[in-house]
Amino acid sequence: MIGTGIFAVLGSGFIVVELLEHIDTMLAADDAVMSRGWLLGFALLWPKCLLLFTFGAFFIIWAIRDWNGNASRVLLLKLLEAQQMDEAL
């Protein structure tokens, strides 16, 4: 989970940085047609990058929160184990 989150955050961050660099170079070269094309590409990819950032952050937080296991799941497993031990006796 943590690897998926890190990959999603780094991947979407790389896409955004590369797009912004291309837009910056096109605007510096005064190439209106190409800069508009890159701006359109940015407008199309930015929402997807935001979703990837969100999912990546969610996966990282989820992995950190349940690092030692989910507390309620661990408690249920201990109760089940205690019940099976009582039945075996």
Secondary structure by P-SEA (a helix, b strand, c coil): caaaaaaaaaaaaaaaaaaaaaaaaaaaacaaaaaaaaaaaaaaaaaaaaaaaaaaaaaaaaaaaaccccaaaaaaaaaaaaaaaaaac
